[in-house]
């Protein structure tokens, strides 16, 4: 068993006219194998091609996932502003969309899997996952 410590910090001095924002939340999460090092891959360009699988359907436990849109296309050199949709691995439910530079850290349910899809051009994503104990 290992411990993963995520921290989310939101700050702003001008989002609201009447107040500043300063929120910081930290947790200690127990994780176990299987997990992955921070990795990169390019997304598939459509739902039916099987590319873009981060976690396949049928995994046994809930899994914490970190995903970041690098803002680059598949060559890792040229910029990309294409959105990336994060779906369950069967591509039946879309969890969210990420634009260039955006990231997410969230938990997916056991068995759901996770797939990243870009509609018109492959995008280079950074990701890691950690199995919840």
Secondary structure, 3 states (H helix, E strand, C coil): CEEECCEEEEEECCCCCCCCEEEEEECCEEEEEEECCCEEEECECCHHHCCCEEECCCCCCCEEEEEEEEEEECCCCCECCCCEEEECCCCCCEEEEECCCCEEEEEECCCCCEEEEECCCCEEEEEEEEEEC
